[in-house]
Amino acid sequence: MNSVRSRRGSVLIIVLVTLLFTSFALVLFVEQASTDLLVEAREASARRLRREAYSALEVTLATLEDFRQANGALHSPAEGWSDPLGWAGWTPREGCTAEVTLQDESGKISLSHVDGGTLTNLFKAWDLKQADAEHLTDVLLGWMQPNYVPATGQAPDYDQAALPYLAPARPMRSYSELAAIDYAREVFYDDQGRPNALWHRFVATFSLYNYQQCNLNAATPDVLAAIGFPDLSQQQRFNDFLAGTGAYATQGPSWFTTAMQASTVLGSAALPPLAGIQVRALRVNVTIREGHEEFRLSAVVAPQGGATIVQTTATSNRPAASGTTATAATTPAATTSSSTTTTVPPQLNYPFTLLEIQENPAIPTPPPAVPPA
C-alpha cells in the first residue's frame, strides 16, 4: 500500500514539475510574442507616419516654390511662408497632427568660401587675443585649403602624431573634424574631449554646405561680426529693422530684398562679398504625431541656383613619388561600340535640390542655446 502511495506521489511531483516548467515556458513565450507584436506595431505605425511626414514635406516645398516664383527668390519667413501647411490648407489624416519648422541654413557663412579675415574677425569678437585668433585661423585654413601658407608661420605637422595623418585640403564635411585639427581641439573642446560653448558658436556661425553668400535676413550677431559688422550699434539697427522696433517701429517687421537696403541699414557703402539677401539652403523639420507615436523628418533643400554639397575629395599635399605616372582609367562606356544606343531617362524639373535627409534617431539633438556675444 505504501509503495502504491509512493508511486502516486512521485507521479504527482513529476506532473507538478512539468506544469511548472510549462508555465515558465508559456510565460516566456507570451512575453516574447508581446515584444515582437509591439515591435511590429511600432514599425507599422512608423511606416504610416512616415508617409504623412513626406507628404508634409512635399506640401511645404510646393508652398515655398509658390513664394519663390511670386517674389523671384526666398528671403525670409516673414514673407508669409513660415507656416507652409497652414498656407496650403493641408492637414494629415484623422488622428494625426503635423508640425513644420524652418531654419535658414544659409544664415550661416559657408566654410567653402570663408577667408582668413572673416575667421580672424569672428575669433577676435569672441575675445581671443590677436595672436590666438590668427593661429586658429591658420590651422583651420591649413586643414581646408591646399598649399595654404600660414600667416603666423605655425604649420601643424600631423605626420608626427601618434597615428600619422594628413590634412584633407578641402572644406570640412563634419564639425567633428575640429577634433583632429591641432590647436582647434584645444579651443573647441573641454578637458574631457566634449564640445564646449565655442564649438556650438562655431557650428551656429558656419555651414558645411557650399554657397557664395550668407542670407543677412537670418544672420546672427556672430555672423555679422565675422563679415565685418562687430559694432553693437550696427547690429542693433539691423535687429530693429528685421523686428520692426526702435526707429523702424512704424513700418513693422521687415526683411532685406536688395543689397542696397541692407547696406543702408548697416551704415556701409557696400555689403561684403560674403553677404547676401536670399535663402540658399533651408532646413525643413517635420514632426508627425499620432497618440504617443512620433515620427521626425529633417531635410535640407536648396532652391535653384542655391547651395550644393562639398564634393571636393581629400587631397594630399605631398609630392608624387618619382617615376610615377597618372593615367586615366578606361570606363566601360569608353569601350562601347559607337553603334550602341543609350536611352536617357527624362529629367524631372524639380524646383529644389535635396542636400540632406534624416529620419528619427539619425536627427541630432539640438545644441544648447548659443550664449550672447
MIZA-706600 format. One record per residue (C-alpha): residue in three letters; x, y, z. Coordinates in pm, whole numbers. Each point is the difference from the previous one (the first is absolute). Layout:
residues N
{ALA, {X, Y, Z}}
...
//
This chain:
residues 373
{MET, {0, 0, 0}}
{ASN, {283, 233, 90}}
{SER, {179, -77, -327}}
{VAL, {-313, 88, -198}}
{ARG, {-32, 329, 186}}
{SER, {368, 69, -58}}
{ARG, {-38, -60, -373}}
{ARG, {-307, 225, -11}}
{GLY, {191, 272, 188}}
{SER, {289, -26, -244}}
{VAL, {-233, 30, -298}}
{LEU, {-169, 301, 160}}
{ILE, {336, 169, 58}}
{ILE, {104, -65, -362}}
{VAL, {-329, 141, -124}}
{LEU, {36, 311, 217}}
{VAL, {359, 55, -111}}
{THR, {-107, -43, -364}}
{LEU, {-281, 251, 48}}
{LEU, {241, 240, 167}}
{PHE, {249, -13, -289}}
{THR, {-284, 21, -251}}
{SER, {-133, 309, 177}}
{PHE, {343, 163, -8}}
{ALA, {37, -83, -368}}
{LEU, {-346, 136, -74}}
{VAL, {68, 322, 188}}
{LEU, {328, 50, -188}}
{PHE, {-173, -73, -330}}
{VAL, {-276, 251, 74}}
{GLU, {254, 265, 102}}
{GLN, {205, -56, -314}}
{ALA, {-310, -2, -217}}
{SER, {-118, 324, 164}}
{THR, {338, 163, -69}}
{ASP, {-5, -117, -361}}
{LEU, {-354, 125, -46}}
{LEU, {91, 333, 158}}
{VAL, {297, 38, -235}}
{GLU, {-214, -89, -300}}
{ALA, {-269, 244, 112}}
{ARG, {252, 280, 41}}
{GLU, {158, -72, -337}}
{ALA, {-341, 1, -165}}
{SER, {-83, 328, 178}}
{ALA, {333, 149, -108}}
{ARG, {-72, -94, -361}}
{ARG, {-338, 170, 15}}
{LEU, {143, 313, 164}}
{ARG, {290, 0, -244}}
{ARG, {-241, 36, -291}}
{GLU, {-163, 295, 172}}
{ALA, {341, 159, 69}}
{TYR, {108, -18, -362}}
{SER, {-339, 132, -110}}
{ALA, {47, 297, 235}}
{LEU, {349, 54, -144}}
{GLU, {-134, 4, -357}}
{VAL, {-274, 246, 95}}
{THR, {259, 220, 171}}
{LEU, {222, 4, -308}}
{ALA, {-297, 76, -224}}
{THR, {-90, 298, 219}}
{LEU, {360, 124, -3}}
{GLU, {11, -27, -378}}
{ASP, {-317, 208, -28}}
{PHE, {163, 279, 201}}
{ARG, {327, -34, -190}}
{GLN, {-174, 42, -333}}
{ALA, {-209, 292, 126}}
{ASN, {291, 190, 159}}
{GLY, {284, -112, -225}}
{ALA, {184, -152, 300}}
{LEU, {-49, -104, 360}}
{HIS, {123, 260, 247}}
{SER, {-159, -55, 341}}
{PRO, {-292, -191, 159}}
{ALA, {-143, 345, 73}}
{GLU, {-106, 1, -367}}
{GLY, {-282, -234, 102}}
{TRP, {138, -353, -31}}
{SER, {77, -61, 368}}
{ASP, {-309, -228, 22}}
{PRO, {6, -185, -333}}
{LEU, {-259, -263, 97}}
{GLY, {-245, 263, 120}}
{TRP, {52, 203, -316}}
{ALA, {-74, -304, -214}}
{GLY, {-292, -110, 218}}
{TRP, {147, -349, 37}}
{THR, {-64, -226, 298}}
{PRO, {111, -359, 62}}
{ARG, {-242, -290, 25}}
{GLU, {-243, -14, 291}}
{GLY, {165, -64, 334}}
{CYS, {334, 151, -103}}
{THR, {151, 342, 53}}
{ALA, {273, 158, -213}}
{GLU, {255, 263, 96}}
{VAL, {251, 165, -235}}
{THR, {282, 230, 106}}
{LEU, {243, 173, -235}}
{GLN, {363, 96, 64}}
{ASP, {198, 206, -250}}
{GLU, {326, -192, -31}}
{SER, {134, 275, -226}}
{GLY, {-24, 247, 287}}
{LYS, {344, -143, 78}}
{ILE, {327, 59, -186}}
{SER, {104, -278, -235}}
{LEU, {333, -154, 100}}
{SER, {64, -61, -370}}
{HIS, {46, 375, -54}}
{VAL, {125, 131, 333}}
{ASP, {324, 198, 2}}
{GLY, {258, 81, 263}}
{GLY, {-132, 347, 76}}
{THR, {-350, -133, 67}}
{LEU, {125, -267, 239}}
{THR, {231, 237, 185}}
{ASN, {-277, 260, 36}}
{LEU, {-225, -257, 160}}
{PHE, {260, -140, 238}}
{LYS, {95, 350, 115}}
{ALA, {-368, 67, 64}}
{TRP, {11, -308, 224}}
{ASP, {267, 179, 204}}
{LEU, {289, -211, -124}}
{LYS, {329, 185, -4}}
{GLN, {126, 116, -339}}
{ALA, {276, -263, -10}}
{ASP, {-240, -279, 106}}
{ALA, {-262, 109, -255}}
{GLU, {258, -2, -280}}
{HIS, {140, -338, 112}}
{LEU, {-349, -154, 3}}
{THR, {-68, 147, -345}}
{ASP, {323, -150, -132}}
{VAL, {-68, -354, 123}}
{LEU, {-356, 4, -136}}
{LEU, {96, 129, -344}}
{GLY, {301, -232, -5}}
{TRP, {-240, -289, 54}}
{MET, {-246, 110, -270}}
{GLN, {213, 156, -275}}
{PRO, {272, -164, -213}}
{ASN, {348, 152, 17}}
{TYR, {-106, 255, 262}}
{VAL, {286, 208, 138}}
{PRO, {-69, 93, 365}}
{ALA, {30, 372, 73}}
{THR, {139, -73, 346}}
{GLY, {256, -248, -130}}
{GLN, {-142, -271, 228}}
{ALA, {-97, -302, -209}}
{PRO, {-114, -318, 180}}
{ASP, {194, -315, -84}}
{TYR, {-259, -274, 8}}
{ASP, {260, -247, -130}}
{GLN, {155, -4, 346}}
{ALA, {-321, -91, 184}}
{ALA, {-29, -329, 187}}
{LEU, {-223, -111, -290}}
{PRO, {136, 195, -301}}
{TYR, {-249, 159, -239}}
{LEU, {-22, 282, -251}}
{ALA, {-220, 308, -20}}
{PRO, {-270, -68, -265}}
{ALA, {47, 339, -175}}
{ARG, {-372, 39, -66}}
{PRO, {-285, 168, 194}}
{MET, {-119, -189, 306}}
{ARG, {-280, -250, -49}}
{SER, {-65, -51, 371}}
{TYR, {47, 225, 300}}
{SER, {161, -295, 176}}
{GLU, {307, 64, -216}}
{LEU, {82, 284, 240}}
{ALA, {118, -264, 247}}
{ALA, {274, -105, -244}}
{ILE, {139, 350, -60}}
{ASP, {296, 111, 212}}
{TYR, {-80, 288, 236}}
{ALA, {-362, 6, -120}}
{ARG, {-78, -295, 228}}
{GLU, {140, 199, 293}}
{VAL, {-233, 289, -82}}
{PHE, {-317, -192, -86}}
{TYR, {13, -293, 246}}
{ASP, {23, -28, 379}}
{ASP, {241, -213, 201}}
{GLN, {-225, -306, -43}}
{GLY, {-8, 39, -378}}
{ARG, {-358, 128, -7}}
{PRO, {-109, 293, -222}}
{ASN, {-3, 323, 200}}
{ALA, {-192, 327, -39}}
{LEU, {235, 130, -271}}
{TRP, {-56, -321, -200}}
{HIS, {-373, 62, 2}}
{ARG, {53, 365, -100}}
{PHE, {220, -113, -288}}
{VAL, {-267, -247, -118}}
{ALA, {-265, 273, 22}}
{THR, {215, 236, -208}}
{PHE, {141, -218, -278}}
{SER, {-170, -240, -241}}
{LEU, {142, -315, -157}}
{TYR, {-189, 66, -324}}
{ASN, {143, 183, -298}}
{TYR, {-152, 336, -96}}
{GLN, {144, 342, -76}}
{GLN, {-188, 230, 237}}
{CYS, {-173, -30, 337}}
{ASN, {-353, 135, 40}}
{LEU, {3, 313, 217}}
{ASN, {-370, -49, 74}}
{ALA, {97, -294, 224}}
{ALA, {345, 116, 114}}
{THR, {98, -21, 368}}
{PRO, {218, 257, 181}}
{ASP, {299, -232, -43}}
{VAL, {-57, -14, -376}}
{LEU, {-21, 380, -16}}
{ALA, {320, 34, 202}}
{ALA, {178, -249, -226}}
{ILE, {-87, 176, -326}}
{GLY, {105, 340, 134}}
{PHE, {-280, 144, 215}}
{PRO, {110, -49, 363}}
{ASP, {-132, 339, 111}}
{LEU, {-292, -43, 241}}
{SER, {-180, 308, -136}}
{GLN, {6, -150, -350}}
{GLN, {-134, -329, 131}}
{GLN, {-273, 183, 194}}
{ARG, {-118, 185, -313}}
{PHE, {11, -331, -186}}
{ASN, {-217, -174, 262}}
{ASP, {-239, 296, 23}}
{PHE, {-56, -7, -377}}
{LEU, {-81, -372, -6}}
{ALA, {-219, 12, 313}}
{GLY, {-169, 333, -80}}
{THR, {108, 163, 324}}
{GLY, {189, 315, 99}}
{ALA, {39, 240, -292}}
{TYR, {-191, -246, -222}}
{ALA, {-298, -48, 228}}
{THR, {-238, 177, -238}}
{GLN, {75, -233, -292}}
{GLY, {-28, -324, 199}}
{PRO, {206, -317, -51}}
{SER, {178, -7, -333}}
{TRP, {272, -177, -195}}
{PHE, {275, 89, -242}}
{THR, {-81, -38, -369}}
{THR, {293, 198, -146}}
{ALA, {365, 37, 88}}
{MET, {-36, 379, 5}}
{GLN, {-275, -23, 260}}
{ALA, {219, -216, 224}}
{SER, {309, 219, -41}}
{THR, {-205, 311, 87}}
{VAL, {-128, -154, 323}}
{LEU, {349, -118, 96}}
{GLY, {152, 337, -87}}
{SER, {239, -141, -259}}
{ALA, {81, 120, -350}}
{ALA, {-32, -356, -129}}
{LEU, {-54, -348, 134}}
{PRO, {298, -234, 44}}
{PRO, {33, -272, -266}}
{LEU, {-124, -267, 242}}
{ALA, {-325, 186, 76}}
{GLY, {-322, -60, -195}}
{ILE, {-374, 29, 47}}
{GLN, {-136, -333, -135}}
{VAL, {-60, -345, 146}}
{ARG, {258, -240, -146}}
{ALA, {-68, -303, 222}}
{LEU, {-298, -69, 223}}
{ARG, {-45, -267, 265}}
{VAL, {-356, -134, 18}}
{ASN, {-89, -184, 322}}
{VAL, {-321, -206, -7}}
{THR, {-156, -167, 305}}
{ILE, {-304, -228, -33}}
{ARG, {-175, -120, 316}}
{GLU, {-271, -259, 54}}
{GLY, {-79, -66, 365}}
{HIS, {329, -87, 168}}
{GLU, {168, -82, -332}}
{GLU, {223, 256, -171}}
{PHE, {193, 15, -327}}
{ARG, {256, 271, -75}}
{LEU, {143, 95, -336}}
{SER, {271, 257, -65}}
{ALA, {102, 104, -352}}
{VAL, {230, 270, -135}}
{VAL, {-110, 131, -339}}
{ALA, {142, 259, -236}}
{PRO, {-196, 208, -252}}
{GLN, {121, 20, -358}}
{GLY, {343, 162, -5}}
{GLY, {37, -55, 374}}
{ALA, {235, -206, 214}}
{THR, {174, -322, -94}}
{ILE, {178, -262, 207}}
{VAL, {378, 0, 29}}
{GLN, {109, -242, -271}}
{THR, {374, 68, -2}}
{THR, {193, -310, 101}}
{ALA, {276, 8, 256}}
{THR, {341, 61, -156}}
{SER, {352, -48, 121}}
{ASN, {247, 286, 7}}
{ARG, {285, -248, -39}}
{PRO, {176, 0, -340}}
{ALA, {-52, -308, -212}}
{ALA, {266, -267, 20}}
{SER, {263, 23, -275}}
{GLY, {-51, -222, -298}}
{THR, {-378, -25, 46}}
{THR, {-233, 99, -281}}
{ALA, {-369, 84, 39}}
{THR, {-212, -179, -256}}
{ALA, {-368, 41, -71}}
{ALA, {-214, -306, 71}}
{THR, {-190, -141, -293}}
{THR, {-368, -23, 75}}
{PRO, {-231, -261, -150}}
{ALA, {-178, 278, -189}}
{ALA, {325, 91, -177}}
{THR, {34, -347, -152}}
{THR, {-360, -30, -111}}
{SER, {-66, -26, -372}}
{SER, {-108, 322, -167}}
{SER, {-313, -173, -122}}
{THR, {-128, -41, 357}}
{THR, {-311, 206, 73}}
{THR, {-29, 153, 347}}
{THR, {-341, 85, 139}}
{VAL, {9, 313, 214}}
{PRO, {-268, 3, 272}}
{PRO, {-228, 303, 4}}
{GLN, {117, 281, 229}}
{LEU, {-231, 99, 284}}
{ASN, {-14, 378, 19}}
{TYR, {-14, 0, 380}}
{PRO, {24, 352, 148}}
{PHE, {223, -99, 294}}
{THR, {318, -202, 46}}
{LEU, {0, -239, 294}}
{LEU, {333, 43, 182}}
{GLU, {-66, -208, 310}}
{ILE, {-278, -209, 152}}
{GLN, {-17, -166, 342}}
{GLU, {-269, -194, 182}}
{ASN, {-67, -56, 372}}
{PRO, {312, -121, 189}}
{ALA, {235, 134, -268}}
{ILE, {-113, 356, 74}}
{PRO, {252, 154, 242}}
{THR, {-111, 152, 327}}
{PRO, {-32, 379, -32}}
{PRO, {303, 177, 152}}
{PRO, {-41, 218, 308}}
{ALA, {-77, 366, -51}}
{VAL, {298, 199, -119}}
{PRO, {110, 242, 273}}
{PRO, {-29, 366, -91}}
{ALA, {307, 166, -142}}
//
